[in-house]
């Protein structure tokens, strides 16, 4: 089972601001039904070694927060064009910050890599994508969110087990603060582990006697490397490469689980875009074309699968992989995305919001988060400028149009 089935990276949520959820009213709370549900979970908790008095102490103050339910269907990994998703997560700001983290934590990362065999750049890329290097920790009380999801909406069984896992972490002392916050789905800490993953994978790397993925960077980064190793990471091997496909490539041959030897792919005309050599011919690999054959294509190996296991979404895995490449000094993708309106970096999103404010749109704070108010303002400007589609999307076209008319 993957680390977080269909759970978005927290920094992605902050970048895209949960737009779909903002447009969907949550259902009304039913406190009586919630109380009955919690009472039904008591037995599961007891089986995990949580006594009745501890369960009562950890749940007695809970009230449901129904605002988390619409977020189940608003995950940007599955609802956002890939060029938008990567533009916000793998931008120059994150590359610069990531290289600073590599330098600041060089000795720690060397010890982590020596123990788990995962390179420092990949570990730091996960840290950057998941929480913007610990800057975005999530503001929702974990007990409230998980209890609500355990008792309402779809996937209650999954969230019920995560809620019990969280209570056990609190009872056992790995977590000491019952008011610990995280994402709407219950992931938390520097690299956003779900409670059950925390229980299975987290390590005490700083040697203080407990596994603390919230307050300890050593524990968090080592636990991330441990997760990837458990996911099948192969030391010293690449995750993959951007490739050039032959003319007439059959897209039916693509897909992460459609494995062939590198020799087979080479015979079919697949080559690296940078002219470099592919691994040994008997290495098994897949070719993925996440935006179709007109967009960037990649040949991916076992380490890509390990990244994918961290959060089961192609866009997420590519964000980690391509950010790690940038942290190693790579220049980024060579093949343009198949769109005439590429996505915006976080700095460009802030610039766009500044231009919208200058035109009198009440969008709130300039924060780079594209929420409902910003989208409505973009849509109004698209209509005024005659841009189609007038969909409220934050892309290069509307930014260029507003730049050109900044003095109007």
For each residue, the residues with C-beta under 8 A, 3 or more apart:
1: 5
2: 5 308 309 310 311 312
3: 193 194 197 227 231 309 310 311
4: 7 185 187 192 194 197 310 311 312
5: 1 2 158 312
6: 75 77 78 312 313
7: 4 75 183 185 187 192 194 311
8: 12 13 75 76 77 183 185 311 313 316
9: 12 13 77 89 129 130 192 311 316 319
10: 13 14 130 131 136 137 138 182 183 187 192
11: 14 15 89 128 129 130 131 132 136
12: 8 9 15 16 76 77 85 88 89 129 316 319
13: 8 9 10 16 17 18 76 183 184
14: 10 11 17 132 136 369
15: 11 12 76 88 89 346 349 368 369 370
16: 12 13 19 76 80 88 369 370
17: 13 14 22 369 370 371 372 374
18: 13 21 22 71 74 184 371
19: 16 22 23 74 370 371 372 375
20: 23 24 70 73 74 79
21: 18 24 67 70 71 73 74
22: 17 18 19 371 372
23: 19 20 372
24: 20 21 70 73 74
25: 70
26: 66 67 68 69 70
27: 66 69 152
28: 66
29: 34 63 64 66
30: 33 34 64
31: 34 35 63 64
32: 35 36
33: 30 36 37 151
34: 29 30 31 37 38 62 63 64 147 148 151 152
35: 31 32 38 39
36: 32 33 39 40
37: 33 34 40 41 150 151
38: 34 35 41 42 59 62 147 151
39: 35 36 42
40: 36 37 43
41: 37 38 44 45 150 160 163 164
42: 38 39 45 46 52 55
43: 40 46 47
44: 41 47 48 160 161 164
45: 41 42 48 50 55 164 167 168
46: 42 43 49 50 51 52 55
47: 43 44
48: 44 45 164 165 167 168
49: 46 168 171
50: 45 46 54 55 58 164 167 168 171
51: 46 54 55
52: 42 46 55 56
53: 56 57
54: 50 51 57 58 167 171
55: 42 45 46 50 51 52 58 59 167
56: 52 53 59 60
57: 53 54 60
58: 50 54 55 143 167 170 171 178
59: 38 55 56 62 143 147 167
60: 56 57
61:
62: 34 38 59 143 144 147
63: 29 31 34 144
64: 29 30 31 34 144 147 148 151 152
65: 68 140 141 144 145 148
66: 26 27 28 29 69 148 152
67: 21 26 70 71
68: 26 65 71 72 140 145 148 149 184 185
69: 26 27 66 72 148 149 152 153
70: 20 21 24 25 26 67 73 74
71: 18 21 67 68 74 75 184 185
72: 68 69 149 153 154 155
73: 20 21 24 70
74: 18 19 20 21 24 70 71 79
75: 6 7 8 71 78 79 313
76: 8 12 13 15 16 79 80 85 315
77: 6 8 9 12 80 85 311 313 315 316
78: 6 75 313 315
79: 20 74 75 76
80: 16 76 77 84 85 315
81: 84 85 339 343
82: 85 86 290 291 295 314 315 318 337
83: 86 87 291 337 339 342 343
84: 80 81 87 88 343 344 393 394 395
85: 12 76 77 80 81 82 88 89 315 319 343
86: 82 83 89 90 315 318 319 322 343
87: 83 84 90 91 342 343 344 345
88: 12 15 16 84 85 91 343 344 345 346 349
89: 9 11 12 15 85 86 94 129 319 323
90: 86 87 94 95 319 322 323 326 332
91: 87 88 94 95 345 346 347
92: 95 96 345 347
93: 96 97 345 346 347
94: 89 90 91 97 98 128 129 132 323 346
95: 90 91 92 98 99 323 326 327
96: 92 93 99 100
97: 93 94 100 101 128 132 133
98: 94 95 101 102 121 124 125 128 133 323 326 327
99: 95 96 102 103 327
100: 96 97 103 104
101: 97 98 104 105 124 127 128 133
102: 98 99 105 106 109 120 121 124 327
103: 99 100 106
104: 100 101
105: 101 102 108 109 124 217 221
106: 102 103 109 110 120
107: 110 111
108: 105 111 112 217 218 221
109: 102 105 106 112 113 120 123 124 221
110: 106 107 113 114 120
111: 107 108 114 115 205
112: 108 109 115 116 118 120 123 205 218 221 222 225
113: 109 110 116 117 118 119 120 123 225
114: 110 111
115: 111 112 222 225
116: 112 113 222 225 226 228 229 233
117: 113 225 229 233 234 235 236
118: 112 113 122 123 224 225 228 229 233 235
119: 113 122 123 324
120: 102 106 109 110 112 113 123 124
121: 98 102 124 125 324 325 327 328
122: 118 119 125 126 228 239 303 307 320 324
123: 109 112 113 118 119 120 126 127 221 224 225 228
124: 98 101 102 105 109 120 121 127 128 133 221 324 327
125: 98 121 122 128 129 319 320 321 323 324 327
126: 122 123 129 130 191 224 228 310 320
127: 101 123 124 130 131 133 134 190 191 220 221 224
128: 11 94 97 98 101 124 125 131 132 133 323
129: 9 11 12 89 94 125 126 316 319 320 323
130: 9 10 11 126 127 190 191 192
131: 10 11 127 128 134 135 136 137 189 190 191 192
132: 11 14 94 97 128 135 136
133: 97 98 101 124 127 128 190
134: 127 131 137 190 217 220
135: 131 132
136: 10 11 14 131 132
137: 10 131 134 181 182 188 189 190 214
138: 10 181 182 183 184 187 188 192
139: 181
140: 65 68 144 145 181 182 183 184
141: 65 144 145 179 180 181
142: 145 146 166 180 181 182 186 188 195
143: 58 59 62 146 147 163 166 167 178 179
144: 62 63 64 65 140 141 147 148
145: 65 68 140 141 142 148 149 182 183 184 185 186
146: 142 143 149 150 159 162 163 166 186 195
147: 34 38 59 62 64 143 144 150 151 163
148: 34 64 65 66 68 69 144 145 151 152
149: 68 69 72 145 146 152 153 155 156 159 162 163 185 186
150: 37 41 146 147 156 159 160 162 163
151: 33 34 37 38 64 147 148 156
152: 27 34 64 66 69 148 149 156
153: 69 72 149 156
154: 72
155: 72 149 158 159
156: 149 150 151 152 153 159 160
157: 160 161
158: 5 155 161 162
159: 146 149 150 155 156 162 163 185 186
160: 41 44 150 156 157 163 164
161: 44 157 158 164 165 196
162: 146 149 150 158 159 165 166 186 194 195 196
163: 41 143 146 147 149 150 159 160 166 167 186 195
164: 41 44 45 48 50 160 161 167 168
165: 48 161 162 168 169 194 195 196 198 199
166: 142 143 146 162 163 169 170 175 186 195
167: 45 48 50 54 55 58 59 143 163 164 170 171
168: 45 48 49 50 164 165 171 172 195 199
169: 165 166 172 174 175 195 198 199
170: 58 166 167 173 174 175 176 178
171: 49 50 54 58 167 168
172: 168 169
173: 170 176 210
174: 169 170 198 199 202 210 211 212
175: 166 169 170 178 180 214
176: 170 173
177: 180 214
178: 58 143 170 175
179: 141 143
180: 141 142 175 177 188 214
181: 137 138 139 140 141 142 188
182: 10 137 138 140 142 145 186 187 188 189 192
183: 7 8 10 13 138 140 145 186 187 188 192
184: 13 18 68 71 138 140 145
185: 4 7 8 68 71 145 149 159 194
186: 142 145 146 149 159 162 163 166 182 183 194 195
187: 4 7 10 138 182 183 192 193 194
188: 137 138 142 180 181 182 183 192 193 213 214
189: 131 137 182 192 193 198 213 214 220
190: 127 130 131 133 134 137 213 214 217 220 221
191: 126 127 130 131 213 220 221 223 224
192: 4 7 9 10 130 131 138 182 183 187 188 189
193: 3 187 188 189 197 198 201 202 213 223 227
194: 3 4 7 162 165 185 186 187 197 198
195: 142 146 162 163 165 166 168 169 186 198 199
196: 161 162 165 199 200
197: 3 4 193 194 200 201 202 227
198: 165 169 174 189 193 194 195 201 202 211 213 223
199: 165 168 169 174 195 196 202
200: 196 197
201: 193 197 198 223 226 227 230
202: 174 193 197 198 199 211 213 219 223 226
203: 211 219 222 223 226
204: 207 208 209 210 211 212 219
205: 111 112 216 218 219 221 222 223
206: 212 216 218 219
207: 204
208: 204 212 216
209: 204
210: 173 174 204
211: 174 198 202 203 204 219 223
212: 174 204 206 208 215 216 219
213: 188 189 190 191 193 198 202 216 219 220 223
214: 137 175 177 180 188 189 190 220
215: 212
216: 205 206 208 212 213 219 220
217: 105 108 134 190 220 221
218: 108 112 205 206 221 222
219: 202 203 204 205 206 211 212 213 216 222 223
220: 127 134 189 190 191 213 214 216 217 223 224
221: 105 108 109 112 123 124 127 190 191 205 217 218 224 225
222: 112 115 116 203 205 218 219 225 226
223: 191 193 198 201 202 203 205 211 213 219 220 226 227
224: 118 123 126 127 191 220 221 227 228
225: 112 113 115 116 117 118 123 221 222 228 229
226: 116 201 202 203 222 223 229 230
227: 3 193 197 201 223 224 230 231 310
228: 116 118 122 123 126 224 225 231 233 306 307 310
229: 116 117 118 225 226 233 306
230: 201 226 227
231: 3 227 228 305 306 307 309 310
232: 302 303 305 306 309
233: 116 117 118 228 229 302 303 306
234: 117 237 301 302 303 306
235: 117 118
236: 117
237: 234 279 301 302 303
238: 241 279 301 303
239: 122 300 301 303 304 307 321 324
240: 285 298 299 300 301 303 304 321
241: 238 272 273 274 276 278 298 299
242: 272 273 274 296 297 298 333 334 335
243: 270 271 272 273 287 297 298 299
244: 270 271 272 273 297 335
245: 249 269 270 287 289 293 297
246: 249 268 269 270
247:
248:
249: 245 246 253 254 268 269 293
250: 253
251: 254 289 292 293
252:
253: 249 250 258 260 268 287
254: 249 251 258 286 287 288 289 297
255: 258 286 287 288
256: 286 288 300 304 305 308 314
257: 286
258: 253 254 255 286 287
259: 284 285 286
260: 253 264 265 284 285 286
261: 264 265 281 282 283 284 285
262: 265 266 278 279 280 281 282 283 284 285 299
263: 266 267 281 282
264: 260 261 267 268
265: 260 261 262 268 270 278 285 287 299
266: 262 263 269 270 271 278 281
267: 263 264
268: 246 249 253 264 265
269: 245 246 249 266
270: 243 244 245 246 265 266 287 299
271: 243 244 266 275 278
272: 241 242 243 244 275 276 277 278 299
273: 241 242 243 244 334 335
274: 241 242 334
275: 271 272
276: 241 272
277: 272
278: 241 262 265 266 271 272 283 299
279: 237 238 262 283 285 301
280: 262 283
281: 261 262 263 266
282: 261 262 263
283: 261 262 278 279 280 301
284: 259 260 261 262 301
285: 240 259 260 261 262 265 279 299 300 301
286: 254 255 256 257 258 259 260 299 300
287: 243 245 253 254 255 258 265 270 297 298 299 300
288: 254 255 256 297 298 300 314
289: 245 251 254 292 293 295 297 298
290: 82 295 296 298 314 315 318
291: 82 83 294 295 296 337 338
292: 251 289 295 338
293: 245 249 251 289 297
294: 291 338
295: 82 289 290 291 292 335 336 337 338
296: 242 290 291 333 334 335 337
297: 242 243 244 245 254 287 288 289 293 335
298: 240 241 242 243 287 288 289 290 304 318
299: 240 241 243 262 265 270 272 278 285 286 287
300: 239 240 256 285 286 287 288 304 305
301: 234 237 238 239 240 279 283 284 285 304 305
302: 232 233 234 237 305 306
303: 122 232 233 234 237 238 239 240 306 307
304: 239 240 256 298 300 301 307 308 317 321
305: 231 232 256 300 301 302 308 309
306: 228 229 231 232 233 234 302 303 309 310
307: 122 228 231 239 303 304 310 317 320 321
308: 2 256 304 305 311 312 313 314 316 317
309: 2 3 231 232 305 306 312
310: 2 3 4 126 227 228 231 306 307 316 317 320
311: 2 3 4 7 8 9 77 308 316 317
312: 2 4 5 6 308 309 316
313: 6 8 75 77 78 308 316 317
314: 82 256 288 290 308 317 318
315: 76 77 78 80 82 85 86 290 318 319
316: 8 9 12 77 129 308 310 311 312 313 319 320
317: 304 307 308 310 311 313 314 320 321
318: 82 86 290 298 314 315 321 322
319: 9 12 85 86 89 90 125 129 315 316 322 323
320: 122 125 126 129 307 310 316 317 323 324
321: 125 239 240 304 307 317 318 324 325
322: 86 90 318 319 325 326 332 333
323: 89 90 94 95 98 125 128 129 319 320 326 327
324: 119 121 122 124 125 239 320 321 327 328
325: 121 321 322 328 330 332
326: 90 95 98 322 323 329 330 331 332
327: 95 98 99 102 121 124 125 323 324
328: 121 324 325
329: 326
330: 325 326
331: 326 334
332: 90 322 325 326
333: 242 296 322
334: 242 273 274 296 331
335: 242 244 273 295 296 297
336: 295 342
337: 82 83 291 295 296 342
338: 291 292 294 295
339: 81 83 342
340: 397
341: 393 395 396 397
342: 83 87 336 337 339 395 396
343: 81 83 84 85 86 87 88 394 395 396
344: 84 87 88 348 349 352 394 395 396 399
345: 87 88 91 92 93 348 349
346: 15 88 91 93 94 349 350 368
347: 91 92 93 350 351 368
348: 344 345 351 352 396 399
349: 15 88 344 345 346 352 353 368 369 370 394
350: 346 347 353 354 366 367 368
351: 347 348 354 355 399
352: 344 348 349 355 356 374 378 394 398 399 402
353: 349 350 356 357 363 366 367 368 374
354: 350 351 357 358 366
355: 351 352 358 359 399 402 403 406
356: 352 353 359 361 363 374 377 378 381 402
357: 353 354 360 361 363 366
358: 354 355 406
359: 355 356 377 381 402
360: 357
361: 356 357 373 376 377 380 381
362: 373 377
363: 353 356 357 373 374 377
364: 367 373
365:
366: 350 353 354 357
367: 350 353 364
368: 15 346 347 349 350 353
369: 14 15 16 17 349 374
370: 15 16 17 19 349 374 375 394
371: 17 18 19 22 374 375
372: 17 19 22 23 375 376
373: 361 362 363 364 376 377
374: 17 352 353 356 363 369 370 371 377 378 394
375: 19 370 371 372 378 379 392 393 394
376: 361 372 373 379 380 392
377: 356 359 361 362 363 373 374 380 381
378: 352 356 374 375 381 382 392 393 394 398
379: 375 376 382 383 390 391 392
380: 361 376 377 383 384
381: 356 359 361 377 378 384 385 387 398 401 402
382: 378 379 385 387 388 389 390 391 392 398
383: 379 380 386 387 390
384: 380 381
385: 381 382 398 401 405
386: 383
387: 381 382 383 390 397 398 401
388: 382
389: 382 393
390: 379 382 383 387
391: 379 382
392: 375 376 378 379 382
393: 84 341 375 378 389 398
394: 84 343 344 349 352 370 374 375 378 398 399
395: 84 341 342 343 344 398 399
396: 341 342 343 344 348 399 400
397: 340 341 387 400 401
398: 352 378 381 382 385 387 393 394 395 401 402
399: 344 348 351 352 355 394 395 396 402 403
400: 396 397 403 404
401: 381 385 387 397 398 404 405
402: 352 355 356 359 381 398 399 405 406
403: 355 399 400 406
404: 400 401
405: 385 401 402 408
406: 355 358 402 403
407:
408: 405
